[in-house]
Every structure is written in structure tokens, then in C-alpha cells.
Amino acid sequence: MDVEGKIALVTGAASGIGFAYAKELLQNGAKHVAILDLASSSGSESANKLNGEFGNGKAAFIPCDVTKAQEFEAAFAKTVKEFGGLDIVVNNAGIMDDERWELEININLTAVVRGTLLSFQYMGKDKGGKGGVVVNVASTAGITPAVYFPVYSGTKNAVIGASRSFGHPYHFEKSAVRVLTMCPHITHTQLITKGAERAHIENEAKEKLSGYMKTLPMQTPESVAKGVIKIIKVGENGSVWMVADGEPACELDFPSFPVKK
Ligand SMILES: NC(=O)c1ccc[n+]([C@@H]2O[C@H](COP(=O)([O-])OP(=O)(O)OC[C@H]3O[C@@H](n4cnc5c(N)ncnc54)[C@H](O)[C@@H]3O)[C@@H](O)[C@H]2O)c1
């Protein structure tokens, strides 16, 4: 799918990699982008910034806590009403906070599942829509164990499994909605720079971990955003992609199991 002229919705887009997704979508000719984020976030300023760069009315901030089902659905409805449709959804909002693991599961997994179901509801051909693309944001920490963030790793692993399953032709044949997964590797945002405070380790070990995390090579949010544009354009339904070390997005392979007949 070409991004030109499309209407997009990005969760957690007030800052971090989500903001880079919103910007890159507009850079690639998207007609409008809805920025969903917490009411307490910098969403307004971020939308103003994008409108200043790409033209008035291109971006709109819709305050939305993705863990609140009614708010989340209302944000989809508002996007469609104000912008006249919806073609691309990026379920990006996420936290890496094993100290608050139940909230982490609610944001990283439950809300991504809800965002996928809402995408089918608002874009699905079988629901009166035109079809579209959903990009669910997982992580390389969902592919390999993350020793200090076991619950975070589990949520991202589950996002991969759910997205590959929603990305089966069975769902596409009805909906014409492709479901893709993006797994960024370590990227320079507050999620990493402040990450050690939220790890599943003793307080005394957090300082050491913080020092270690600051030494990790970090790619820019923009490199991940370029990867998302690529996969929206060429990614096959159900495919899983990684952006690591600022390199172009590459597709990940998974083992397949013989099904006994
Ligand atoms: N930074 C990395 O190294 C990295 C690596 C792999 C995957 N990721 C994933 O990428 C996504 C974005 O991460 P980031 O690094 O930009 O993080 P970030 O903390 O910089 O930004 C996250 C954004 O999500 C918003 N958000 C948090 N809770 C929300 C909620 N309940 N409802 C709506 N919005 C909410 C925040 O306000 C913030 O704007 C996350 O899903 C994260 O797990 C990040």
C-alpha cells in the first residue's frame, strides 16, 4: 500500500518512536495522522509541530488512554468522522515497566489486541470499510529473553503471536486488512534511558544496570519509522520485521511445523 493520501492513526504518538512514525507518515504523503496519547502527554504540542511543518489540519491530537476501552473506540470513531476514513493503524503505545507489570500487560498486550480488533471493525471490508494495514509494535525483546524485564518480553512475544495469527489469510479474505509486526531493537527514547528504574531487579542493582544501559548502542526513532513505512508498502500479511542498529527493516523467519492430516 502506498502511504500517499492515506489516513493514519498512531497510538503513543506524542513522543518517542510513535512521534517519529507520525512524522514519517506525513513525510511520505499521508493525508492526515491522528495522534493518540495520554491527556497528560505532549500530544497537543506534537500535533502543532507537525501542522507547522506539513500544513494546518494534517495532524490532530486525540487524548486517549489505550487501556480504557471506551476512550479507545471513541478515538477511532473521531478519527473516521474528522478525517473521513481510516487506512493505517500503528499500535505503538507501550511501556517497559516490570515494576507495574499488570499495567504493562494492559498497555502492551491487551490494548494492542483491542487496537487490532478496532482496526478490523473500522477498516474491514466485511464491516463496510475499504481494508487497510495494521502495524503492531513488538520488540526484539519479544524474540529473545530479556532477563531484567521478563513481563515486558512476554507481552512483546504475545504481540508477535497474536499479530501473526490475525495476519492469517482467513482474516484477510474477509477484511482486506493486513496485520504486520514491527520489532524495533534498542532505540534512543526515554523508555531505554530511564529503563533501569523499572527493571525486575533489586533497587541496589538498578544503578549498575542504568550505567550499563547508557553504554548500549542506540538507533534513532527515525530509522525505525523509515522501516515502518517500508513494511506498510511491501510487507506481506502476517509478516514480522525488525529494525536494528539503524539498518533497513528486515523480515524475520519463524520455524513452521508440519500439520498432521
Ligand atoms: N525504545 C526502544 O528501544 C524500543 C525497542 C523495542 C520496542 N519498543 C516499543 O516501541 C513503542 C514505543 O516506545 P518508545 O521507546 O517510543 O517509548 P516512549 O516511552 O518514548 O513513548 C511511549 C509513548 O506511549 C505513550 N503511552 C504510554 N501509556 C499510554 C497509554 N496508556 N495510552 C496511550 N498512550 C500511552 C506515552 O505517553 C509515550 O508518548 C513501545 O511499544 C515500546 O515497547 C521500543
The ligand as a Tripos MOL2 file, in Angstrom:
@<TRIPOS>MOLECULE
LIG
   44    48     1     0     0
SMALL
NO_CHARGES

@<TRIPOS>ATOM
      1 N1         12.8550    2.4130   22.6550 N.am      1 LIG1
      2 C1         13.1650    1.1490   22.3810 C.2       1 LIG1
      3 O1         14.3380    0.7490   22.4590 O.2       1 LIG1
      4 C2         12.1200    0.1600   21.9330 C.ar      1 LIG1
      5 C3         12.5660   -1.0840   21.4320 C.ar      1 LIG1
      6 C4         11.6230   -2.0150   21.0270 C.ar      1 LIG1
      7 C5         10.2740   -1.7180   21.0960 C.ar      1 LIG1
      8 N2          9.8800   -0.5050   21.5810 N.ar      1 LIG1
      9 C6          8.4370   -0.2740   21.6340 C.3       1 LIG1
     10 O2          8.1120    0.8560   20.8500 O.3       1 LIG1
     11 C7          6.9620    1.5130   21.4000 C.3       1 LIG1
     12 C8          7.2900    2.9720   21.6490 C.3       1 LIG1
     13 O3          8.3660    3.0220   22.5730 O.3       1 LIG1
     14 P1          9.2030    4.3600   22.8690 P.3       1 LIG1
     15 O4         10.5980    3.9300   23.0590 O.co2     1 LIG1
     16 O5          8.8770    5.3980   21.8640 O.co2     1 LIG1
     17 O6          8.6070    4.7480   24.2970 O.3       1 LIG1
     18 P2          8.3220    6.1910   24.9210 P.3       1 LIG1
     19 O7          8.1420    5.9400   26.3730 O.co2     1 LIG1
     20 O8          9.3370    7.1550   24.4870 O.co2     1 LIG1
     21 O9          6.9160    6.5890   24.2580 O.3       1 LIG1
     22 C9          5.7440    5.8520   24.5420 C.3       1 LIG1
     23 C10         4.5330    6.7270   24.2810 C.3       1 LIG1
     24 O10         3.3760    5.9450   24.6390 O.3       1 LIG1
     25 C11         2.5120    6.7570   25.4200 C.3       1 LIG1
     26 N3          1.6800    5.9490   26.2990 N.ar      1 LIG1
     27 C12         2.0600    5.2830   27.4330 C.ar      1 LIG1
     28 N4          0.9990    4.7210   28.0050 N.ar      1 LIG1
     29 C13        -0.0890    5.0200   27.2430 C.ar      1 LIG1
     30 C14        -1.4690    4.7350   27.3250 C.ar      1 LIG1
     31 N5         -1.9710    4.0100   28.3390 N.pl3     1 LIG1
     32 N6         -2.3000    5.2070   26.3670 N.ar      1 LIG1
     33 C15        -1.8040    5.9480   25.3410 C.ar      1 LIG1
     34 N7         -0.5120    6.2650   25.2070 N.ar      1 LIG1
     35 C16         0.3390    5.8110   26.1550 C.ar      1 LIG1
     36 C17         3.4650    7.6730   26.2070 C.3       1 LIG1
     37 O11         2.7820    8.8240   26.7190 O.3       1 LIG1
     38 C18         4.5150    7.9900   25.1570 C.3       1 LIG1
     39 O12         4.1660    9.1130   24.3690 O.3       1 LIG1
     40 C19         6.6030    0.7260   22.6600 C.3       1 LIG1
     41 O13         5.6040   -0.2090   22.3690 O.3       1 LIG1
     42 C20         7.9000    0.0270   23.0130 C.3       1 LIG1
     43 O14         7.6920   -1.1320   23.7720 O.3       1 LIG1
     44 C21        10.7580    0.4420   21.9830 C.ar      1 LIG1
@<TRIPOS>BOND
     1     1     2 1
     2     2     3 2
     3     2     4 1
     4     4     5 ar
     5     4    44 ar
     6     5     6 ar
     7     6     7 ar
     8     7     8 ar
     9     8     9 1
    10     8    44 ar
    11     9    10 1
    12     9    42 1
    13    10    11 1
    14    11    12 1
    15    11    40 1
    16    12    13 1
    17    13    14 1
    18    14    15 2
    19    14    16 1
    20    14    17 1
    21    17    18 1
    22    18    19 2
    23    18    20 1
    24    18    21 1
    25    21    22 1
    26    22    23 1
    27    23    24 1
    28    23    38 1
    29    24    25 1
    30    25    26 1
    31    25    36 1
    32    26    27 ar
    33    26    35 ar
    34    27    28 ar
    35    28    29 ar
    36    29    30 ar
    37    29    35 ar
    38    30    31 1
    39    30    32 ar
    40    32    33 ar
    41    33    34 ar
    42    34    35 ar
    43    36    37 1
    44    36    38 1
    45    38    39 1
    46    40    41 1
    47    40    42 1
    48    42    43 1
@<TRIPOS>SUBSTRUCTURE
     1 LIG1         1 GROUP 0 **** ****
